[in-house]
Every structure is written in C-alpha cells, then in structure tokens.
Amino acid sequence: MNLLSSSTSNFDRSPPSPVQRAVVVVLWTLLFLVVIDVAVGRLFAAPPAGVEPGPLQRRFAAGRSVEGKLARMVRETDESSAPMAAAGWYGSRRDQPTRAEHPGGLFVAAYGMSTSFRVCYAMQELEPTLTLRLVGGPNAPLSHSYDGYLKDRTRHDADVVLLGVSAWALAGLESMTQMLIHFDAPAPYTYPVYRISDGELVATTPLVQSLEELRRAMGDPERWEAFRRQLAEHDAYYDELVFRGGPLDESTLVRLLRRGWGQRQKRRQLAQVHDANGYRSDSTVGPVARAIIRSFAETVRADGRLPIVILFHEKGFDDHLYTLLAPTLREHEIPFLSTHELAPASDHDSFMPDGHFTAEVDKRIAREVLAVISSAH
C-alpha cells in the first residue's frame, strides 16, 4: 500500500514553473557561452613573441585592456619587448646626425609623424646632399612633435627646422599617450598635455617619459597607480573600463565587448574636437595648436634657423587644418605648406590603404617644400 502511494506521488509531480524553466535556460546558456569563450580563446590565442598574429587573432586581442596589452608588449629588456613598445620615445631614433654631412648641403631637422618623414625622404631623393635629422613617433600629435623639438633643440646645427602637423592626429593634443587614444593598437610613448593659462602655454609633463621608466612603473604598484591617476586627470581619452586589466582579459567575449565600448568612447571624444564642418570652436585644440605653432617659430628663429610647417590633411579632413592654422601662420609670417590643394583629402587615389600618401604624392609635396625653403632661406 505504501509502495503504491509512493509510486503515485512520483507521477503526480507538478511540471516546472516558468521561473524554473527560465533559470534552467539561463544556466545552460551561460554554460555554452563559457565553453564557446574558452574554445575561441584557445583557437585564436596570441602567437608566441616574434610571430605575426593573424587577422582574427588581432581582432580578439584588440579588446584586451591597456594594462593587458602593455604586459604583453613591455618585457624585461628592449630586445625582448615588442617593436612598437620602443617607438615614439624621445631618443629612440639613435645615431642621428648633428651637422650637415655634405659640404654646402642643406641640413633639415624634422619633427612629426611617419607622413612627414616620408616627405623628408622624398626631399632627400630630390636633393641627395640633404642631411636629415628625424624625431617623432607613429601617429604623433602636435604636442609630441613640439616636445621632441624642445628636447632636441640644442643637440644639432640644422639650417631648417620642419614641423609636421597631422589633421587626423591633432585631437591627440587632449591626450598624454598613444596607449589611450589608439587603444586598439597602442604605442605606449608619452608626451605633455598643453593648456593655455593666463595667455601662456603650460605643460603637464607625464610621470613616465621613457620605455625604461614605463617598465619600472609597471613593476611598482605605487608608481603605476600614480601614473594611472595622472592619466585619469589629464587625458581626455582615459576610461577605467578600457584601461584596467585583470582576469577578465582572458575572456574573448569580454574583449569583444570592451573593444566596442572603447571605440564608442573614442568616437564620442573625437566628436567634441572635430565634425564634418571642421574643428569645433568650443574645443581647446585650436587655441593650443596656435600657441604651439607661434612658440615653435619664435624659438627656431631665436636660434638663427628657418622654421617650416607642413599641414597634412588626411581623408575626411578637407581643408580643416588649413582653415584652423593658416591665419596664425600668415600673421606671424611663418613659411608653410598645406597638402589640401596638392593632394585633396577627398581624392582617394592620393592615399595608400594604410592612410599614407602614395610615393608620387610624397614626391610632389617634397618638391613644394624644397621650393618654400629655397624662397625663404
């Protein structure tokens, strides 16, 4: 009799409630997500040091936190670190000439990014007696180029000092390092943030100013936290979710979500500096850029040298940099060249897939720069 009752009670169990079914579905979903996350992480794991990652490996790695990327890039020595870790720090380009290498030849010291250096090399092809001293970094903003010029100012005997200004990189004036504004593929070099105070250009100098200092800071929690706080205070592109690392860096799903968030935050900040009509008048970028240009020309002339400024207009910037800076350049009679007429930003044939000008355009710009130097020197 008891056995029959027990058996009957088993058949009389009520079906699971909607809440129970939902919980089961959620648990199974989470389990499958974990399995997928682990499988994708193993399948597209970062390759060993020195091996070029594939497209999907780069995509999944792009969402790793800044701290996570730095941990992989910056090793115990410069040789064991990723090449990008050393790029852009002042002094990273060694064995630079300090005087003209050809009797009677022109000596040009140039400060900027790779686009301006490509033009300098084209100038040297046209004028083989030209001596070049190049100081800069990948995607270098005007603040980095100006800081490099100031540090390098007394270390050479150049006739001409050339400053390359990128329309695309001008927004970097609000940043202190390429590890934040270029979060997807960072170069960790740092540079000052400049502000206007009482009509004067004032610099906030980063606590980390070399790869060796970065390496030491990463190994010292107190020093690293001080650097992080400085970035949070002075770098407009700092975001806690993007910067901070931790165990979740190993999750491919978290990395995808972080990458999307980081790109959204970057677009949001860039929109406060530049839109389809040009650089916004309510941004600090314009006044700071103009002040840097004036200071650059004044100090170059005080040293008895010729200042030259090249305004580079990348895709999507039309003549916006020219509109922003040409009045200041003309007012202070600073020789300059703008690429918006030589290679319009709307002409896609002028650019290579990586965003640089084609070799033909580089040479076209180089001829004009040499002409500007010849007429002003």
TIBA-369982 format. One record per residue (C-alpha): residue in one letter; residue number from 0; x, y, z. Coordinates in nm, 2 decimals. Layout:
BEGIN
- aa_i_u_v_w
- A_NUM_X_Y_Z
...
//
This chain:
BEGIN
- aa_i_u_v_w
- M_0_0.00_0.00_0.00
- N_1_0.28_0.24_0.09
- L_2_0.47_0.14_-0.22
- L_3_0.17_0.23_-0.43
- S_4_0.13_0.56_-0.27
- S_5_0.49_0.64_-0.32
- S_6_0.48_0.55_-0.69
- T_7_0.16_0.75_-0.74
- S_8_0.32_1.06_-0.58
- N_9_0.61_1.04_-0.84
- F_10_0.36_1.06_-1.12
- D_11_0.17_1.34_-0.96
- R_12_0.47_1.58_-0.95
- S_13_0.38_1.92_-1.09
- P_14_0.57_2.05_-1.40
- P_15_0.85_2.31_-1.35
- S_16_0.72_2.67_-1.32
- P_17_0.80_2.93_-1.58
- V_18_1.06_3.08_-1.34
- Q_19_1.23_2.74_-1.30
- R_20_1.24_2.69_-1.68
- A_21_1.39_3.03_-1.73
- V_22_1.66_2.96_-1.47
- V_23_1.75_2.63_-1.65
- V_24_1.77_2.81_-1.99
- V_25_1.99_3.08_-1.84
- L_26_2.22_2.83_-1.68
- W_27_2.26_2.62_-2.00
- T_28_2.31_2.95_-2.20
- L_29_2.59_3.05_-1.96
- L_30_2.75_2.71_-1.98
- F_31_2.75_2.72_-2.36
- L_32_2.89_3.08_-2.35
- V_33_3.17_2.97_-2.12
- V_34_3.25_2.67_-2.35
- I_35_3.25_2.89_-2.66
- D_36_3.46_3.16_-2.48
- V_37_3.72_2.90_-2.38
- A_38_3.72_2.73_-2.72
- V_39_3.76_3.06_-2.92
- G_40_4.03_3.18_-2.67
- R_41_4.23_2.86_-2.74
- L_42_4.17_2.86_-3.11
- F_43_4.28_3.22_-3.16
- A_44_4.53_3.26_-2.88
- A_45_4.80_3.52_-2.92
- P_46_5.10_3.37_-3.10
- P_47_5.45_3.35_-2.94
- A_48_5.66_3.66_-2.93
- G_49_5.81_3.75_-3.27
- V_50_5.53_3.57_-3.47
- E_51_5.29_3.79_-3.67
- P_52_4.93_3.74_-3.55
- G_53_4.66_3.65_-3.80
- P_54_4.36_3.88_-3.86
- L_55_4.13_3.70_-3.62
- Q_56_4.40_3.69_-3.35
- R_57_4.44_4.07_-3.39
- R_58_4.07_4.12_-3.37
- F_59_4.02_3.93_-3.05
- A_60_4.34_4.08_-2.89
- A_61_4.22_4.44_-2.98
- G_62_3.98_4.43_-2.69
- R_63_4.24_4.34_-2.43
- S_64_4.27_4.62_-2.16
- V_65_4.56_4.87_-2.19
- E_66_4.72_4.71_-1.89
- G_67_4.69_4.37_-2.05
- K_68_4.84_4.49_-2.38
- L_69_5.13_4.66_-2.20
- A_70_5.20_4.34_-2.01
- R_71_5.24_4.16_-2.34
- M_72_5.44_4.43_-2.52
- V_73_5.68_4.55_-2.25
- R_74_5.93_4.28_-2.14
- E_75_6.24_4.29_-1.92
- T_76_6.46_4.43_-2.20
- D_77_6.42_4.64_-2.51
- E_78_6.52_4.34_-2.73
- S_79_6.26_4.11_-2.58
- S_80_5.98_4.38_-2.60
- A_81_5.75_4.43_-2.90
- P_82_5.90_4.68_-3.15
- M_83_5.60_4.91_-3.10
- A_84_5.69_4.94_-2.73
- A_85_6.01_5.14_-2.82
- A_86_5.85_5.36_-3.09
- G_87_5.80_5.73_-3.03
- W_88_6.00_5.78_-2.71
- Y_89_6.24_6.07_-2.74
- G_90_6.59_5.93_-2.82
- S_91_6.45_5.61_-2.97
- R_92_6.60_5.70_-3.31
- R_93_6.97_5.68_-3.24
- D_94_7.27_5.78_-3.45
- Q_95_7.10_6.09_-3.58
- P_96_7.34_6.35_-3.75
- T_97_7.42_6.67_-3.56
- R_98_7.56_6.86_-3.86
- A_99_7.54_6.87_-4.24
- E_100_7.70_6.55_-4.38
- H_101_7.78_6.71_-4.72
- P_102_7.98_7.04_-4.76
- G_103_7.74_7.31_-4.87
- G_104_7.44_7.08_-4.84
- L_105_7.12_7.17_-4.65
- F_106_7.06_7.02_-4.30
- V_107_6.69_6.98_-4.20
- A_108_6.57_6.87_-3.86
- A_109_6.22_6.74_-3.88
- Y_110_5.97_6.67_-3.61
- G_111_5.64_6.49_-3.67
- M_112_5.49_6.15_-3.77
- S_113_5.57_5.90_-4.04
- T_114_5.38_6.10_-4.30
- S_115_5.62_6.39_-4.26
- F_116_5.92_6.16_-4.26
- R_117_5.82_6.01_-4.59
- V_118_5.81_6.35_-4.74
- C_119_6.16_6.42_-4.59
- Y_120_6.30_6.11_-4.75
- A_121_6.14_6.22_-5.08
- M_122_6.32_6.55_-5.04
- Q_123_6.64_6.37_-5.00
- E_124_6.58_6.17_-5.32
- L_125_6.54_6.50_-5.50
- E_126_6.84_6.67_-5.32
- P_127_7.10_6.39_-5.24
- T_128_7.31_6.64_-5.05
- L_129_7.03_6.70_-4.80
- T_130_7.10_6.58_-4.44
- L_131_6.80_6.47_-4.23
- R_132_6.76_6.45_-3.86
- L_133_6.42_6.29_-3.78
- V_134_6.25_6.29_-3.44
- G_135_5.89_6.17_-3.39
- G_136_5.66_5.87_-3.35
- P_137_5.37_5.68_-3.51
- N_138_5.05_5.89_-3.53
- A_139_5.24_6.16_-3.34
- P_140_5.02_6.46_-3.24
- L_141_5.15_6.82_-3.25
- S_142_5.22_6.81_-2.87
- H_143_5.46_6.52_-2.91
- S_144_5.63_6.68_-3.21
- Y_145_5.67_7.01_-3.02
- D_146_5.80_6.83_-2.71
- G_147_6.05_6.64_-2.92
- Y_148_6.17_6.96_-3.08
- L_149_6.22_7.13_-2.75
- K_150_6.42_6.84_-2.61
- D_151_6.63_6.82_-2.93
- R_152_6.66_7.19_-2.99
- T_153_7.02_7.23_-2.87
- R_154_7.16_6.90_-3.00
- H_155_7.21_6.98_-3.36
- D_156_7.32_7.25_-3.61
- A_157_7.03_7.23_-3.86
- D_158_6.97_7.51_-4.11
- V_159_6.59_7.44_-4.13
- V_160_6.36_7.31_-3.86
- L_161_6.05_7.14_-4.01
- L_162_5.73_7.07_-3.81
- G_163_5.48_6.82_-3.95
- V_164_5.12_6.87_-3.83
- S_165_4.86_6.60_-3.89
- A_166_4.49_6.69_-3.92
- W_167_4.39_6.35_-3.80
- A_168_4.63_6.34_-3.50
- L_169_4.55_6.70_-3.38
- A_170_4.29_6.56_-3.14
- G_171_4.59_6.40_-2.96
- L_172_4.65_6.74_-2.80
- E_173_4.40_6.63_-2.55
- S_174_4.58_6.30_-2.47
- M_175_4.91_6.22_-2.29
- T_176_4.99_5.89_-2.46
- Q_177_4.91_5.68_-2.76
- M_178_4.82_5.39_-2.54
- L_179_4.48_5.55_-2.48
- I_180_4.38_5.74_-2.80
- H_181_4.49_5.44_-3.01
- F_182_4.36_5.18_-2.77
- D_183_4.31_4.91_-3.03
- A_184_4.68_4.90_-3.13
- P_185_4.87_5.12_-2.88
- A_186_5.21_5.27_-2.89
- P_187_5.28_5.34_-2.52
- Y_188_5.50_5.65_-2.57
- T_189_5.40_5.96_-2.37
- Y_190_5.42_6.34_-2.41
- P_191_5.29_6.65_-2.23
- V_192_4.94_6.78_-2.23
- Y_193_4.95_7.16_-2.31
- R_194_4.69_7.41_-2.18
- I_195_4.66_7.79_-2.20
- S_196_4.68_7.97_-1.87
- D_197_4.69_8.35_-1.84
- G_198_4.78_8.36_-2.21
- E_199_5.08_8.13_-2.16
- L_200_5.14_7.78_-2.29
- V_201_5.16_7.55_-1.98
- A_202_5.27_7.18_-2.00
- T_203_5.17_6.89_-1.77
- T_204_5.46_6.65_-1.80
- P_205_5.38_6.28_-1.78
- L_206_5.53_6.09_-1.49
- V_207_5.66_5.83_-1.73
- Q_208_5.89_5.96_-2.01
- S_209_6.08_5.66_-2.14
- L_210_6.04_5.29_-2.20
- E_211_6.27_5.21_-1.91
- E_212_6.05_5.44_-1.68
- L_213_5.74_5.26_-1.81
- R_214_5.90_4.92_-1.73
- R_215_5.99_5.03_-1.38
- A_216_5.64_5.18_-1.32
- M_217_5.47_4.86_-1.43
- G_218_5.67_4.67_-1.17
- D_219_5.59_4.92_-0.89
- P_220_5.22_4.93_-0.79
- E_221_5.26_5.26_-0.61
- R_222_5.43_5.43_-0.90
- W_223_5.19_5.27_-1.15
- E_224_4.89_5.39_-0.96
- A_225_5.03_5.75_-0.95
- F_226_5.07_5.74_-1.33
- R_227_4.72_5.60_-1.37
- R_228_4.58_5.88_-1.16
- Q_229_4.76_6.14_-1.37
- L_230_4.61_5.99_-1.69
- A_231_4.27_5.99_-1.54
- E_232_4.30_6.36_-1.45
- H_233_4.48_6.49_-1.76
- D_234_4.40_6.26_-2.05
- A_235_4.06_6.31_-2.21
- Y_236_4.07_5.96_-2.36
- Y_237_4.12_5.78_-2.03
- D_238_3.85_5.53_-1.95
- E_239_3.86_5.30_-1.65
- L_240_3.69_5.01_-1.83
- V_241_3.94_5.03_-2.12
- F_242_4.25_5.08_-1.91
- R_243_4.22_4.84_-1.62
- G_244_4.32_4.48_-1.67
- G_245_4.26_4.16_-1.47
- P_246_4.14_3.80_-1.51
- L_247_3.86_3.91_-1.74
- D_248_4.13_4.00_-2.00
- E_249_4.14_3.62_-2.08
- S_250_3.78_3.62_-2.19
- T_251_3.73_3.67_-2.56
- L_252_3.37_3.78_-2.51
- V_253_3.47_4.04_-2.26
- R_254_3.75_4.16_-2.50
- L_255_3.49_4.20_-2.78
- L_256_3.26_4.40_-2.56
- R_257_3.55_4.61_-2.43
- R_258_3.66_4.68_-2.78
- G_259_3.32_4.80_-2.88
- W_260_3.30_5.02_-2.57
- G_261_3.64_5.17_-2.63
- Q_262_3.56_5.26_-2.99
- R_263_3.24_5.42_-2.88
- Q_264_3.41_5.63_-2.62
- K_265_3.68_5.73_-2.86
- R_266_3.43_5.84_-3.13
- R_267_3.25_6.04_-2.86
- Q_268_3.56_6.22_-2.76
- L_269_3.68_6.29_-3.12
- A_270_3.33_6.44_-3.20
- Q_271_3.40_6.70_-2.93
- V_272_3.71_6.81_-3.13
- H_273_3.61_6.78_-3.49
- D_274_3.30_6.73_-3.70
- A_275_3.20_6.75_-4.07
- N_276_3.24_7.13_-4.07
- G_277_3.59_7.13_-3.92
- Y_278_3.75_7.17_-3.58
- R_279_3.50_7.29_-3.32
- S_280_3.54_7.64_-3.18
- D_281_3.45_7.53_-2.83
- S_282_3.74_7.28_-2.82
- T_283_4.07_7.37_-2.66
- V_284_4.26_7.21_-2.95
- G_285_4.25_7.52_-3.17
- P_286_4.40_7.77_-2.92
- V_287_4.66_7.52_-2.80
- A_288_4.77_7.44_-3.16
- R_289_4.80_7.80_-3.25
- A_290_5.01_7.87_-2.94
- I_291_5.24_7.58_-3.01
- I_292_5.29_7.70_-3.37
- R_293_5.38_8.05_-3.25
- S_294_5.62_7.93_-2.98
- F_295_5.78_7.69_-3.23
- A_296_5.85_7.96_-3.48
- E_297_5.98_8.21_-3.22
- T_298_6.23_7.97_-3.07
- V_299_6.35_7.84_-3.41
- R_300_6.41_8.20_-3.52
- A_301_6.58_8.29_-3.19
- D_302_6.83_8.01_-3.27
- G_303_6.90_8.16_-3.61
- R_304_6.72_7.89_-3.81
- L_305_6.44_7.88_-4.06
- P_306_6.10_7.73_-3.93
- I_307_5.88_7.55_-4.18
- V_308_5.54_7.40_-4.11
- I_309_5.36_7.13_-4.32
- L_310_4.99_7.09_-4.27
- F_311_4.89_6.73_-4.36
- H_312_4.52_6.67_-4.45
- E_313_4.42_6.30_-4.43
- K_314_4.09_6.15_-4.56
- G_315_3.79_6.32_-4.41
- F_316_3.95_6.65_-4.32
- D_317_3.92_6.85_-4.64
- D_318_4.10_7.19_-4.57
- H_319_4.01_7.19_-4.20
- L_320_4.36_7.21_-4.06
- Y_321_4.45_7.49_-4.31
- T_322_4.14_7.68_-4.20
- L_323_4.24_7.64_-3.84
- L_324_4.61_7.73_-3.86
- A_325_4.67_7.93_-4.18
- P_326_4.57_8.27_-4.03
- T_327_4.82_8.23_-3.75
- L_328_5.10_8.11_-3.99
- R_329_5.04_8.41_-4.21
- E_330_5.01_8.66_-3.92
- H_331_5.35_8.56_-3.79
- E_332_5.50_8.51_-4.14
- I_333_5.59_8.15_-4.08
- P_334_5.67_7.97_-4.41
- F_335_5.43_7.68_-4.45
- L_336_5.28_7.43_-4.69
- S_337_4.93_7.27_-4.69
- T_338_4.86_6.95_-4.86
- H_339_4.49_7.02_-4.92
- E_340_4.55_7.15_-5.27
- L_341_4.84_6.93_-5.37
- A_342_4.66_6.61_-5.26
- P_343_4.29_6.68_-5.17
- A_344_4.16_6.47_-4.88
- S_345_3.87_6.37_-5.10
- D_346_4.10_6.22_-5.37
- H_347_4.13_5.86_-5.27
- D_348_4.39_5.79_-5.54
- S_349_4.63_6.01_-5.34
- F_350_4.63_5.77_-5.05
- M_351_4.75_5.42_-4.98
- P_352_4.54_5.17_-4.79
- D_353_4.73_5.24_-4.46
- G_354_4.64_5.61_-4.48
- H_355_4.98_5.74_-4.60
- F_356_5.02_5.94_-4.92
- T_357_5.14_5.75_-5.23
- A_358_5.50_5.78_-5.32
- E_359_5.41_6.00_-5.61
- V_360_5.23_6.24_-5.38
- D_361_5.51_6.24_-5.13
- K_362_5.75_6.35_-5.40
- R_363_5.50_6.62_-5.52
- I_364_5.49_6.76_-5.16
- A_365_5.86_6.73_-5.13
- R_366_5.92_6.95_-5.44
- E_367_5.70_7.22_-5.29
- V_368_5.87_7.21_-4.95
- L_369_6.21_7.25_-5.12
- A_370_6.07_7.54_-5.31
- V_371_5.94_7.70_-4.99
- I_372_6.28_7.66_-4.83
- S_373_6.46_7.80_-5.13
- S_374_6.24_8.11_-5.14
- A_375_6.26_8.17_-4.76
- H_376_6.62_8.07_-4.69
//
